[in-house]
Amino acid sequence: MAQNTGFVGLDIGKYAGQRSIKGGRNGLRRLLYQAALSAARFNPTLKAFATRMRYKSKPYKVILIAVARNHTVIANILLAKNIIRRDVT
């Protein structure tokens, strides 16, 4: 999992103090950021995750990056298990 999030540039590593997100594939990182904007509002699982982070007073961009990273992790798990997920609305 860490390799995939690092490939995208969402693996922030372990640094003391302020952290930054860089490296990886810029276009893919932008795509995931846009997907995170939507997922934080409409995906029930990721919406609950974002709400929990809001209650902890996390900055908005930190929440979106965490949602994007979780989105990547969920996608990797679904691909590894060869699961096609179709939500019925």
Secondary structure as UniProt FT lines:
FT   HELIX           2..8
FT   HELIX           26..42
FT   HELIX           44..55
FT   TURN            56..57
FT   HELIX           60..80
FT   TURN            81..82
//
